Amino acid sequence: MKIKYFEDTDTVLFEFNSVTPTETRELSEDIYLDLDDAGHIVSITVEHASLRSDFAEVSFLRIKSGTLPVPVVGS
């Protein structure tokens, strides 16, 4: 998976794989879903991204099956 932020257009692209999309669906005015010919998600585009979320920091947490994340208290 890749996440690309295009600062000049304030657009975020979440790429789930490298398959060429065959269909784009508009989920809302600024969110688009790209699908392959089998209907699987290829990517999601979010326009005006800074208005929808704070993309200054992005984090990723993989949680193993059967476990819960441990909250960090006080830092």
N, CA, C and O atoms as CSV, one atom per row, in Angstrom:
chain,resi,resn,atom,element,x,y,z
A,1,MET,N,N,0.850,-1.180,0.000
A,1,MET,CA,C,0.000,0.000,0.000
A,1,MET,C,C,0.889,1.235,0.000
A,1,MET,O,O,1.926,1.270,0.663
A,2,LYS,N,N,0.476,2.230,-0.742
A,2,LYS,CA,C,1.195,3.499,-0.789
A,2,LYS,C,C,0.210,4.626,-0.500
A,2,LYS,O,O,-0.955,4.572,-0.895
A,3,ILE,N,N,0.701,5.642,0.192
A,3,ILE,CA,C,-0.078,6.855,0.409
A,3,ILE,C,C,0.725,8.003,-0.174
A,3,ILE,O,O,1.870,8.231,0.216
A,4,LYS,N,N,0.122,8.727,-1.110
A,4,LYS,CA,C,0.796,9.854,-1.752
A,4,LYS,C,C,0.001,11.120,-1.473
A,4,LYS,O,O,-1.222,11.150,-1.608
A,5,TYR,N,N,0.723,12.165,-1.081
A,5,TYR,CA,C,0.087,13.464,-0.875
A,5,TYR,C,C,0.659,14.438,-1.887
A,5,TYR,O,O,1.872,14.642,-1.946
A,6,PHE,N,N,-0.216,15.040,-2.687
A,6,PHE,CA,C,0.168,16.011,-3.694
A,6,PHE,C,C,-0.160,17.397,-3.142
A,6,PHE,O,O,-1.307,17.843,-3.177
A,7,GLU,N,N,0.873,18.065,-2.633
A,7,GLU,CA,C,0.683,19.349,-1.956
A,7,GLU,C,C,0.118,20.419,-2.886
A,7,GLU,O,O,-0.687,21.248,-2.461
A,8,ASP,N,N,0.532,20.405,-4.143
A,8,ASP,CA,C,0.083,21.454,-5.073
A,8,ASP,C,C,-1.424,21.401,-5.343
A,8,ASP,O,O,-2.032,22.425,-5.655
A,9,THR,N,N,-2.026,20.221,-5.227
A,9,THR,CA,C,-3.471,20.099,-5.445
A,9,THR,C,C,-4.224,19.717,-4.171
A,9,THR,O,O,-5.447,19.572,-4.193
A,10,ASP,N,N,-3.497,19.552,-3.058
A,10,ASP,CA,C,-4.082,19.160,-1.773
A,10,ASP,C,C,-4.911,17.883,-1.932
A,10,ASP,O,O,-6.065,17.804,-1.513
A,11,THR,N,N,-4.271,16.886,-2.558
A,11,THR,CA,C,-4.928,15.618,-2.847
A,11,THR,C,C,-4.140,14.467,-2.234
A,11,THR,O,O,-2.912,14.435,-2.302
A,12,VAL,N,N,-4.869,13.515,-1.629
A,12,VAL,CA,C,-4.247,12.300,-1.109
A,12,VAL,C,C,-4.717,11.131,-1.957
A,12,VAL,O,O,-5.897,11.017,-2.289
A,13,LEU,N,N,-3.762,10.255,-2.304
A,13,LEU,CA,C,-4.066,9.052,-3.066
A,13,LEU,C,C,-3.633,7.854,-2.230
A,13,LEU,O,O,-2.453,7.703,-1.914
A,14,PHE,N,N,-4.587,7.009,-1.877
A,14,PHE,CA,C,-4.318,5.755,-1.172
A,14,PHE,C,C,-4.327,4.650,-2.222
A,14,PHE,O,O,-5.378,4.317,-2.769
A,15,GLU,N,N,-3.162,4.086,-2.501
A,15,GLU,CA,C,-3.046,3.020,-3.506
A,15,GLU,C,C,-2.943,1.679,-2.800
A,15,GLU,O,O,-2.015,1.456,-2.022
A,16,PHE,N,N,-3.884,0.789,-3.062
A,16,PHE,CA,C,-3.903,-0.516,-2.407
A,16,PHE,C,C,-3.152,-1.570,-3.192
A,16,PHE,O,O,-2.675,-2.549,-2.618
A,17,ASN,N,N,-3.040,-1.386,-4.491
A,17,ASN,CA,C,-2.238,-2.268,-5.337
A,17,ASN,C,C,-1.924,-1.545,-6.646
A,17,ASN,O,O,-2.351,-0.410,-6.857
A,18,SER,N,N,-1.183,-2.208,-7.511
A,18,SER,CA,C,-0.740,-1.538,-8.742
A,18,SER,C,C,-1.580,-1.916,-9.959
A,18,SER,O,O,-1.166,-1.671,-11.092
A,19,VAL,N,N,-2.741,-2.504,-9.743
A,19,VAL,CA,C,-3.636,-2.873,-10.845
A,19,VAL,C,C,-4.212,-1.604,-11.466
A,19,VAL,O,O,-4.490,-0.636,-10.759
A,20,THR,N,N,-4.389,-1.606,-12.770
A,20,THR,CA,C,-4.989,-0.463,-13.457
A,20,THR,C,C,-6.497,-0.447,-13.207
A,20,THR,O,O,-7.183,-1.428,-13.494
A,21,PRO,N,N,-7.019,0.669,-12.670
A,21,PRO,CA,C,-8.464,0.722,-12.419
A,21,PRO,C,C,-9.256,0.766,-13.729
A,21,PRO,O,O,-8.799,1.308,-14.735
A,22,THR,N,N,-10.444,0.186,-13.688
A,22,THR,CA,C,-11.318,0.197,-14.854
A,22,THR,C,C,-12.594,0.989,-14.614
A,22,THR,O,O,-13.360,1.253,-15.540
A,23,GLU,N,N,-12.812,1.367,-13.347
A,23,GLU,CA,C,-14.019,2.132,-13.012
A,23,GLU,C,C,-13.715,3.065,-11.848
A,23,GLU,O,O,-12.990,2.699,-10.923
A,24,THR,N,N,-14.268,4.269,-11.896
A,24,THR,CA,C,-14.156,5.219,-10.802
A,24,THR,C,C,-15.560,5.584,-10.347
A,24,THR,O,O,-16.422,5.953,-11.146
A,25,ARG,N,N,-15.765,5.469,-9.024
A,25,ARG,CA,C,-17.056,5.843,-8.438
A,25,ARG,C,C,-16.867,7.053,-7.541
A,25,ARG,O,O,-15.930,7.101,-6.744
A,26,GLU,N,N,-17.740,8.014,-7.667
A,26,GLU,CA,C,-17.702,9.202,-6.811
A,26,GLU,C,C,-18.493,8.886,-5.546
A,26,GLU,O,O,-19.706,8.683,-5.594
A,27,LEU,N,N,-17.786,8.846,-4.406
A,27,LEU,CA,C,-18.450,8.560,-3.144
A,27,LEU,C,C,-19.051,9.817,-2.533
A,27,LEU,O,O,-20.104,9.774,-1.895
A,28,SER,N,N,-18.372,10.926,-2.736
A,28,SER,CA,C,-18.873,12.238,-2.330
A,28,SER,C,C,-18.212,13.255,-3.250
A,28,SER,O,O,-17.498,12.888,-4.183
A,29,GLU,N,N,-18.451,14.525,-2.985
A,29,GLU,CA,C,-17.927,15.565,-3.871
A,29,GLU,C,C,-16.410,15.505,-4.028
A,29,GLU,O,O,-15.891,15.844,-5.091
A,30,ASP,N,N,-15.688,15.078,-2.984
A,30,ASP,CA,C,-14.223,15.093,-3.014
A,30,ASP,C,C,-13.575,13.726,-2.829
A,30,ASP,O,O,-12.354,13.651,-2.695
A,31,ILE,N,N,-14.348,12.648,-2.816
A,31,ILE,CA,C,-13.787,11.319,-2.575
A,31,ILE,C,C,-14.183,10.384,-3.715
A,31,ILE,O,O,-15.357,10.251,-4.059
A,32,TYR,N,N,-13.156,9.736,-4.295
A,32,TYR,CA,C,-13.356,8.857,-5.445
A,32,TYR,C,C,-12.757,7.484,-5.159
A,32,TYR,O,O,-11.677,7.376,-4.578
A,33,LEU,N,N,-13.458,6.452,-5.565
A,33,LEU,CA,C,-13.051,5.067,-5.374
A,33,LEU,C,C,-12.758,4.459,-6.735
A,33,LEU,O,O,-13.621,4.457,-7.612
A,34,ASP,N,N,-11.545,3.942,-6.920
A,34,ASP,CA,C,-11.161,3.287,-8.174
A,34,ASP,C,C,-11.231,1.774,-7.981
A,34,ASP,O,O,-10.726,1.237,-6.995
A,35,LEU,N,N,-11.859,1.105,-8.929
A,35,LEU,CA,C,-12.051,-0.343,-8.864
A,35,LEU,C,C,-11.432,-1.022,-10.071
A,35,LEU,O,O,-11.306,-0.419,-11.137
A,36,ASP,N,N,-11.040,-2.300,-9.899
A,36,ASP,CA,C,-10.571,-3.068,-11.052
A,36,ASP,C,C,-11.769,-3.751,-11.709
A,36,ASP,O,O,-12.905,-3.561,-11.274
A,37,ASP,N,N,-11.525,-4.541,-12.746
A,37,ASP,CA,C,-12.639,-5.146,-13.478
A,37,ASP,C,C,-13.380,-6.224,-12.686
A,37,ASP,O,O,-14.458,-6.660,-13.091
A,38,ALA,N,N,-12.803,-6.660,-11.550
A,38,ALA,CA,C,-13.484,-7.622,-10.681
A,38,ALA,C,C,-14.241,-6.921,-9.550
A,38,ALA,O,O,-14.888,-7.574,-8.731
A,39,GLY,N,N,-14.154,-5.570,-9.512
A,39,GLY,CA,C,-14.842,-4.815,-8.471
A,39,GLY,C,C,-14.062,-4.629,-7.192
A,39,GLY,O,O,-14.613,-4.167,-6.193
A,40,HIS,N,N,-12.772,-4.985,-7.204
A,40,HIS,CA,C,-11.915,-4.805,-6.027
A,40,HIS,C,C,-11.356,-3.390,-5.979
A,40,HIS,O,O,-11.117,-2.776,-7.020
A,41,ILE,N,N,-11.148,-2.875,-4.776
A,41,ILE,CA,C,-10.614,-1.521,-4.611
A,41,ILE,C,C,-9.160,-1.467,-5.063
A,41,ILE,O,O,-8.334,-2.274,-4.635
A,42,VAL,N,N,-8.862,-0.516,-5.925
A,42,VAL,CA,C,-7.496,-0.266,-6.379
A,42,VAL,C,C,-6.922,0.935,-5.629
A,42,VAL,O,O,-5.794,0.887,-5.139
A,43,SER,N,N,-7.717,2.026,-5.542
A,43,SER,CA,C,-7.240,3.227,-4.865
A,43,SER,C,C,-8.416,4.099,-4.447
A,43,SER,O,O,-9.540,3.948,-4.926
A,44,ILE,N,N,-8.110,5.018,-3.535
A,44,ILE,CA,C,-9.070,6.021,-3.086
A,44,ILE,C,C,-8.394,7.377,-3.205
A,44,ILE,O,O,-7.266,7.556,-2.744
A,45,THR,N,N,-9.080,8.331,-3.823
A,45,THR,CA,C,-8.569,9.690,-3.961
A,45,THR,C,C,-9.401,10.620,-3.098
A,45,THR,O,O,-10.631,10.585,-3.128
A,46,VAL,N,N,-8.706,11.460,-2.320
A,46,VAL,CA,C,-9.372,12.452,-1.475
A,46,VAL,C,C,-8.869,13.825,-1.896
A,46,VAL,O,O,-7.702,14.157,-1.689
A,47,GLU,N,N,-9.750,14.616,-2.484
A,47,GLU,CA,C,-9.403,15.981,-2.869
A,47,GLU,C,C,-9.690,16.925,-1.703
A,47,GLU,O,O,-10.511,16.618,-0.839
A,48,HIS,N,N,-9.017,18.068,-1.682
A,48,HIS,CA,C,-9.134,19.033,-0.582
A,48,HIS,C,C,-8.852,18.335,0.749
A,48,HIS,O,O,-9.567,18.524,1.733
A,49,ALA,N,N,-7.803,17.534,0.753
A,49,ALA,CA,C,-7.496,16.652,1.875
A,49,ALA,C,C,-7.254,17.397,3.185
A,49,ALA,O,O,-7.650,16.915,4.246
A,50,SER,N,N,-6.619,18.552,3.128
A,50,SER,CA,C,-6.327,19.277,4.368
A,50,SER,C,C,-7.590,19.796,5.039
A,50,SER,O,O,-7.573,20.089,6.235
A,51,LEU,N,N,-8.673,19.914,4.302
A,51,LEU,CA,C,-9.947,20.330,4.893
A,51,LEU,C,C,-10.657,19.153,5.557
A,51,LEU,O,O,-11.517,19.351,6.416
A,52,ARG,N,N,-10.303,17.935,5.166
A,52,ARG,CA,C,-10.953,16.732,5.677
A,52,ARG,C,C,-10.196,16.091,6.826
A,52,ARG,O,O,-10.795,15.388,7.639
A,53,SER,N,N,-8.898,16.316,6.911
A,53,SER,CA,C,-8.086,15.677,7.946
A,53,SER,C,C,-6.744,16.383,8.050
A,53,SER,O,O,-6.380,17.184,7.190
A,54,ASP,N,N,-6.018,16.076,9.108
A,54,ASP,CA,C,-4.677,16.614,9.301
A,54,ASP,C,C,-3.673,15.607,8.757
A,54,ASP,O,O,-3.370,14.616,9.421
A,55,PHE,N,N,-3.157,15.848,7.565
A,55,PHE,CA,C,-2.222,14.936,6.943
A,55,PHE,C,C,-0.766,15.284,7.254
A,55,PHE,O,O,0.147,14.805,6.581
A,56,ALA,N,N,-0.552,16.116,8.271
A,56,ALA,CA,C,0.820,16.445,8.663
A,56,ALA,C,C,1.511,15.218,9.244
A,56,ALA,O,O,2.734,15.093,9.172
A,57,GLU,N,N,0.724,14.316,9.819
A,57,GLU,CA,C,1.285,13.096,10.385
A,57,GLU,C,C,0.372,11.930,10.052
A,57,GLU,O,O,-0.843,12.005,10.235
A,58,VAL,N,N,0.969,10.853,9.561
A,58,VAL,CA,C,0.229,9.638,9.253
A,58,VAL,C,C,0.921,8.497,9.982
A,58,VAL,O,O,2.146,8.385,9.933
A,59,SER,N,N,0.157,7.653,10.654
A,59,SER,CA,C,0.762,6.518,11.346
A,59,SER,C,C,0.090,5.230,10.905
A,59,SER,O,O,-1.032,5.235,10.398
A,60,PHE,N,N,0.796,4.129,11.107
A,60,PHE,CA,C,0.324,2.810,10.722
A,60,PHE,C,C,0.573,1.869,11.881
A,60,PHE,O,O,1.672,1.850,12.435
A,61,LEU,N,N,-0.414,1.098,12.252
A,61,LEU,CA,C,-0.271,0.147,13.349
A,61,LEU,C,C,-0.823,-1.189,12.902
A,61,LEU,O,O,-2.010,-1.303,12.595
A,62,ARG,N,N,0.028,-2.202,12.862
A,62,ARG,CA,C,-0.426,-3.553,12.517
A,62,ARG,C,C,-0.744,-4.264,13.825
A,62,ARG,O,O,0.095,-4.328,14.724
A,63,ILE,N,N,-1.950,-4.793,13.930
A,63,ILE,CA,C,-2.384,-5.482,15.139
A,63,ILE,C,C,-2.493,-6.968,14.824
A,63,ILE,O,O,-3.246,-7.371,13.938
A,64,LYS,N,N,-1.731,-7.783,15.559
A,64,LYS,CA,C,-1.744,-9.214,15.345
A,64,LYS,C,C,-3.086,-9.794,15.770
A,64,LYS,O,O,-3.741,-9.281,16.677
A,65,SER,N,N,-3.472,-10.839,15.121
A,65,SER,CA,C,-4.735,-11.501,15.405
A,65,SER,C,C,-4.801,-11.911,16.875
A,65,SER,O,O,-3.869,-12.511,17.410
A,66,GLY,N,N,-5.924,-11.573,17.518
A,66,GLY,CA,C,-6.121,-11.962,18.909
A,66,GLY,C,C,-5.514,-11.031,19.927
A,66,GLY,O,O,-5.541,-11.325,21.122
A,67,THR,N,N,-4.960,-9.903,19.482
A,67,THR,CA,C,-4.371,-8.960,20.427
A,67,THR,C,C,-5.031,-7.595,20.278
A,67,THR,O,O,-5.598,-7.271,19.234
A,68,LEU,N,N,-4.946,-6.821,21.318
A,68,LEU,CA,C,-5.449,-5.464,21.284
A,68,LEU,C,C,-4.294,-4.507,21.512
A,68,LEU,O,O,-3.360,-4.848,22.237
A,69,PRO,N,N,-4.323,-3.326,20.923
A,69,PRO,CA,C,-3.250,-2.362,21.172
A,69,PRO,C,C,-3.267,-1.915,22.627
A,69,PRO,O,O,-4.329,-1.780,23.234
A,70,VAL,N,N,-2.083,-1.686,23.179
A,70,VAL,CA,C,-1.962,-1.229,24.557
A,70,VAL,C,C,-1.933,0.297,24.538
A,70,VAL,O,O,-1.064,0.886,23.895
A,71,PRO,N,N,-2.877,0.950,25.239
A,71,PRO,CA,C,-2.866,2.423,25.241
A,71,PRO,C,C,-1.671,2.965,26.009
A,71,PRO,O,O,-1.244,2.380,27.005
A,72,VAL,N,N,-1.143,4.069,25.546
A,72,VAL,CA,C,-0.040,4.741,26.218
A,72,VAL,C,C,-0.652,5.858,27.063
A,72,VAL,O,O,-1.366,6.722,26.556
A,73,VAL,N,N,-0.356,5.819,28.364
A,73,VAL,CA,C,-0.910,6.794,29.288
A,73,VAL,C,C,0.190,7.730,29.740
A,73,VAL,O,O,1.243,7.290,30.202
A,74,GLY,N,N,-0.060,9.042,29.603
A,74,GLY,CA,C,0.921,10.059,30.038
A,74,GLY,C,C,2.223,9.972,29.253
A,74,GLY,O,O,2.824,8.902,29.159
A,75,SER,N,N,2.649,11.067,28.705
A,75,SER,CA,C,3.917,11.054,27.988
A,75,SER,C,C,4.667,12.317,28.179
A,75,SER,O,O,5.763,12.472,27.640
